[in-house]
């Protein structure tokens, strides 16, 4: 005996004004009685504060009370029987109902401290002597088309320069004395449907380059009383070059955004979600072999970087 949910769209992406459609699939070897089949739709902003992103007092808050977005239960079938074999029960529910006074529908987002999640659960109640059937599935919410920008936006570019003089941390002596210069441009605002794009050029470098990476960061802020707890964490790293590169050669930047780990830049009352992009240059050094390349928590002697704010928007 099993129960499953199958949504009408394979990518499970819906907008608040649209109907969430699908079917409940129940498989049983013999007919069973039940006291009703119900669907529950829930959406919420879940927040937590870890010790690393706040002081001792703030960390005592731990998990903060979620912000409800959607909470609705409907009865699909009243009490009755389910025949043996496979039973499919279709359903269709509009997510945004007129008259509801809950929060706005924020887009689905899975972060380190902030998670915006939407779930649909089906329950088949069978009484005290029999185990009830239940299953839950996550669906993804994107902004309504009416709330989107009317036309695609061209990526806004910002010019950057990376030299030994722009670094605030200590560098290898040969880097500090010999110098290096990398310049280029990269998106400072882009659509979630498109890539982070740009280009860079290594004009000069006294030390051979090991690699150049483009790193995407999320900046999650949570309001705690009169204080704000903010934490920056790495989402993904995309390698732009491997090994030393020819000088004065234009190198393209093209980074695909991960769907569930990004969302439109959001500024709400109790929380905010922002993003940053960093160009990280790793120079060839014996010291770099002793450390993991993925450790981006603190600047290293053999690294040079430039971090820039990135605004993400949803367009039609």
C-alpha positions as CSV (number, residue, x, y, z in Angstrom):
1,X,0.0,0.0,0.0
2,X,1.5,3.3,-1.1
3,X,0.5,6.9,-1.8
4,X,2.2,9.4,-4.1
5,X,1.8,12.9,-5.5
6,X,2.3,13.8,-9.1
7,X,2.2,17.4,-10.2
8,X,1.2,18.6,-13.7
9,X,4.5,20.2,-14.4
10,X,7.7,18.2,-14.3
11,X,9.8,21.2,-13.0
12,X,7.2,21.8,-10.3
13,X,7.3,25.6,-10.9
14,X,4.1,27.6,-10.3
15,X,3.1,31.2,-9.9
16,X,0.8,32.4,-7.0
17,X,-2.1,33.3,-9.4
18,X,-1.9,29.9,-11.1
19,X,-3.6,26.7,-10.2
20,X,-1.5,24.0,-8.7
21,X,-2.7,20.9,-10.5
22,X,-1.8,17.2,-10.1
23,X,-3.1,13.9,-9.0
24,X,-3.0,11.7,-5.9
25,X,-2.0,8.1,-6.7
26,X,-2.9,5.4,-4.3
27,X,-1.9,1.8,-4.8
28,X,-3.4,-0.9,-2.6
29,X,-3.7,-4.7,-2.9
30,X,-7.2,-4.7,-1.3
31,X,-10.0,-2.2,-0.8
32,X,-9.6,0.1,2.2
33,X,-11.9,2.4,4.2
34,X,-10.9,5.9,5.1
35,X,-12.3,8.9,6.9
36,X,-11.4,11.5,4.3
37,X,-8.6,12.5,1.9
38,X,-7.2,16.0,2.5
39,X,-4.6,18.2,0.9
40,X,-2.6,20.8,2.9
41,X,-0.7,23.6,1.3
42,X,1.9,25.4,3.3
43,X,4.5,28.0,2.6
44,X,6.7,29.9,5.0
45,X,10.0,31.8,5.5
46,X,12.1,29.8,7.9
47,X,15.0,31.6,9.7
48,X,17.7,30.5,12.1
49,X,20.7,32.3,13.6
50,X,23.9,30.4,14.2
51,X,26.6,31.4,16.6
52,X,29.0,32.4,13.9
53,X,26.7,35.1,12.5
54,X,25.6,36.7,15.8
55,X,26.8,37.4,19.3
56,X,26.2,35.2,22.3
57,X,22.9,36.8,23.2
58,X,21.6,36.7,19.6
59,X,22.6,33.1,19.2
60,X,20.2,32.2,22.0
61,X,17.3,32.9,19.7
62,X,18.3,29.9,17.6
63,X,15.4,29.1,15.3
64,X,13.1,32.2,14.9
65,X,9.4,31.9,14.5
66,X,8.6,31.2,10.8
67,X,6.8,33.8,8.7
68,X,3.6,32.1,7.2
69,X,2.9,32.7,3.6
70,X,0.4,30.0,2.7
71,X,-1.7,27.7,5.0
72,X,-4.7,26.0,3.5
73,X,-6.4,22.6,3.8
74,X,-9.0,21.2,1.4
75,X,-11.0,18.0,1.5
76,X,-10.5,16.1,-1.8
77,X,-12.8,13.2,-0.9
78,X,-15.1,12.6,2.1
79,X,-15.2,9.3,4.0
80,X,-15.5,6.2,1.9
81,X,-13.6,3.3,0.4
82,X,-10.7,3.1,-2.0
83,X,-10.8,0.1,-4.4
84,X,-8.0,-2.3,-4.8
85,X,-5.4,-1.6,-7.5
86,X,-4.3,1.9,-8.6
87,X,-6.5,4.9,-7.8
88,X,-5.8,8.4,-9.3
89,X,-7.5,11.4,-7.8
90,X,-7.0,14.7,-9.7
91,X,-6.9,18.1,-7.9
92,X,-6.6,21.7,-8.9
93,X,-6.1,24.6,-6.3
94,X,-5.3,28.2,-7.0
95,X,-2.5,29.2,-4.6
96,X,-3.4,32.9,-4.0
97,X,-7.0,33.3,-2.8
98,X,-8.7,36.7,-2.6
99,X,-9.2,37.9,1.0
100,X,-6.1,36.1,2.4
101,X,-4.0,38.5,4.6
102,X,-0.9,36.4,4.9
103,X,2.6,37.5,3.7
104,X,3.4,38.1,0.0
105,X,4.5,35.1,-2.0
106,X,8.3,35.2,-1.9
107,X,10.2,33.1,-4.4
108,X,11.5,29.7,-3.3
109,X,15.0,29.9,-1.8
110,X,17.2,27.5,0.0
111,X,19.9,29.4,1.9
112,X,22.1,28.7,4.9
113,X,20.0,30.7,7.5
114,X,16.9,31.6,5.4
115,X,14.7,29.1,3.6
116,X,11.6,30.0,1.7
117,X,9.7,26.7,1.1
118,X,6.3,25.6,-0.2
119,X,4.9,22.1,0.5
120,X,1.8,20.1,-0.5
121,X,0.9,17.2,1.8
122,X,-1.8,14.6,1.2
123,X,-3.3,12.7,4.2
124,X,-5.6,9.7,4.0
125,X,-7.1,9.3,7.5
126,X,-7.9,5.7,8.5
127,X,-8.7,5.8,12.2
128,X,-6.9,4.5,15.2
129,X,-6.6,0.9,14.2
130,X,-5.0,1.5,10.9
131,X,-2.0,3.5,9.8
132,X,-2.9,6.6,8.0
133,X,-1.3,7.3,4.6
134,X,0.6,10.5,4.0
135,X,3.2,12.0,1.6
136,X,4.7,15.5,1.1
137,X,6.2,17.1,-2.0
138,X,7.9,20.5,-2.4
139,X,6.8,22.8,-5.2
140,X,8.6,25.9,-6.5
141,X,7.1,29.3,-6.5
142,X,8.2,32.1,-8.8
143,X,6.8,35.7,-9.0
144,X,3.6,36.4,-10.9
145,X,4.0,37.7,-14.4
146,X,2.1,40.8,-13.4
147,X,4.8,41.6,-10.8
148,X,7.7,41.2,-13.2
149,X,9.6,43.8,-15.3
150,X,7.8,44.3,-18.6
151,X,10.8,43.5,-20.7
152,X,14.2,41.7,-20.3
153,X,16.8,43.9,-18.8
154,X,20.3,44.2,-20.5
155,X,22.9,43.1,-17.9
156,X,24.4,46.1,-16.1
157,X,28.2,45.9,-16.2
158,X,30.7,47.2,-13.7
159,X,34.4,47.6,-14.5
160,X,36.9,46.2,-12.1
161,X,40.7,46.4,-11.6
162,X,42.7,43.9,-9.6
163,X,46.3,44.8,-8.7
164,X,48.6,44.4,-5.7
165,X,47.5,47.8,-4.5
166,X,43.7,46.9,-4.4
167,X,44.3,44.0,-2.0
168,X,43.7,44.6,1.7
169,X,45.4,41.4,2.9
170,X,49.0,40.3,2.8
171,X,50.4,38.9,-0.4
172,X,53.4,36.8,-1.3
173,X,56.6,39.0,-1.4
174,X,57.1,38.3,-5.1
175,X,53.5,39.4,-5.8
176,X,53.9,42.6,-3.8
177,X,57.2,43.5,-5.4
178,X,56.7,42.3,-9.0
179,X,53.0,43.3,-9.2
180,X,50.1,42.2,-11.4
181,X,47.2,43.8,-13.1
182,X,43.9,42.2,-14.2
183,X,41.0,44.2,-15.5
184,X,37.6,43.5,-16.9
185,X,33.8,43.9,-16.5
186,X,31.1,41.8,-15.0
187,X,27.4,41.9,-14.4
188,X,26.2,43.9,-11.4
189,X,22.5,43.3,-12.2
190,X,21.2,40.4,-14.2
191,X,18.1,38.3,-14.8
192,X,17.7,35.0,-13.0
193,X,16.9,33.5,-16.4
194,X,20.2,34.5,-17.8
195,X,23.9,34.1,-16.8
196,X,26.4,36.3,-15.0
197,X,28.4,37.5,-17.9
198,X,31.5,39.6,-18.6
199,X,35.1,39.4,-19.5
200,X,38.6,39.8,-18.1
201,X,42.1,40.4,-19.3
202,X,45.4,39.6,-17.5
203,X,47.6,42.6,-18.5
204,X,50.7,41.7,-16.5
205,X,51.7,39.3,-13.7
206,X,55.1,38.7,-12.1
207,X,54.0,35.3,-10.9
208,X,52.3,32.7,-13.1
209,X,48.6,32.3,-12.5
210,X,47.2,28.9,-11.3
211,X,43.5,29.6,-12.0
212,X,40.9,32.3,-12.0
213,X,37.5,31.5,-10.4
214,X,34.1,33.3,-10.3
215,X,32.5,32.8,-6.9
216,X,28.8,33.5,-6.1
217,X,27.9,34.4,-2.5
218,X,24.6,34.9,-0.7
219,X,24.3,37.5,2.0
220,X,21.5,36.6,4.5
221,X,20.4,39.2,7.1
222,X,17.9,38.6,9.9
223,X,16.4,41.2,12.2
224,X,16.8,40.3,15.9
225,X,15.2,42.9,18.1
226,X,17.2,46.0,17.4
227,X,20.1,44.1,15.9
228,X,20.7,42.5,12.5
229,X,22.5,39.2,12.2
230,X,24.2,38.9,8.8
231,X,26.1,36.0,7.3
232,X,27.8,35.6,4.0
233,X,28.3,32.1,2.5
234,X,29.6,30.6,-0.7
235,X,27.0,29.3,-3.2
236,X,29.2,28.0,-6.0
237,X,32.5,28.4,-7.7
238,X,32.9,28.5,-11.5
239,X,36.4,28.2,-13.0
240,X,37.1,30.7,-15.7
241,X,40.7,29.7,-16.4
242,X,43.0,26.8,-15.6
243,X,46.7,27.3,-15.6
244,X,48.6,30.4,-16.6
245,X,47.0,32.5,-19.3
246,X,48.3,34.6,-22.1
247,X,48.5,38.2,-21.3
248,X,46.3,40.8,-23.0
249,X,43.9,38.0,-24.1
250,X,40.2,38.7,-23.5
251,X,38.7,35.8,-21.4
252,X,34.8,35.5,-21.3
253,X,32.9,35.1,-18.1
254,X,29.7,33.0,-18.2
255,X,28.2,31.7,-15.0
256,X,24.8,29.8,-14.9
257,X,22.8,30.6,-11.7
258,X,21.6,27.7,-9.6
259,X,17.8,27.7,-9.4
260,X,17.0,26.8,-5.8
261,X,20.0,28.6,-4.3
262,X,19.2,31.9,-5.8
263,X,16.1,34.2,-5.9
264,X,15.4,37.9,-6.7
265,X,17.3,40.2,-4.4
266,X,14.8,40.6,-1.5
267,X,14.5,43.3,1.2
268,X,11.7,42.5,3.6
269,X,11.1,43.8,7.1
270,X,12.4,40.8,9.1
271,X,15.0,39.6,6.6
272,X,16.9,40.3,3.5
273,X,18.6,38.2,0.8
274,X,21.4,39.7,-1.2
275,X,24.1,38.4,-3.5
276,X,27.8,39.1,-4.3
277,X,30.1,38.0,-7.0
278,X,33.9,37.7,-6.6
279,X,36.7,37.3,-9.1
280,X,39.4,35.2,-7.4
281,X,42.9,34.9,-8.9
282,X,45.1,32.1,-7.5
283,X,48.8,32.4,-8.2
284,X,51.2,29.4,-8.5
285,X,52.8,28.9,-5.1
286,X,54.1,25.9,-3.0
287,X,52.0,27.2,-0.1
288,X,48.7,26.7,-2.1
289,X,49.4,23.0,-2.3
290,X,49.0,22.7,1.5
291,X,45.5,24.2,1.6
292,X,42.2,23.2,0.0
293,X,41.2,25.3,-3.0
294,X,37.6,25.4,-1.8
295,X,38.5,27.1,1.4
296,X,37.5,30.7,0.7
297,X,36.8,31.8,4.2
298,X,39.9,34.0,4.6
299,X,42.2,35.6,2.0
300,X,45.5,33.8,1.3
301,X,48.9,35.0,0.5
302,X,48.7,33.6,-3.0
303,X,45.2,34.9,-3.7
304,X,43.9,38.2,-5.1
305,X,40.3,39.0,-5.4
306,X,37.6,41.6,-6.1
307,X,34.1,41.3,-4.6
308,X,31.2,43.2,-6.1
309,X,27.5,43.5,-5.2
310,X,25.1,41.6,-7.6
311,X,21.4,42.4,-8.0
312,X,19.3,39.5,-9.2
313,X,15.8,40.2,-10.8
314,X,13.1,38.1,-12.3
315,X,11.9,39.2,-15.8
316,X,9.3,38.0,-18.2
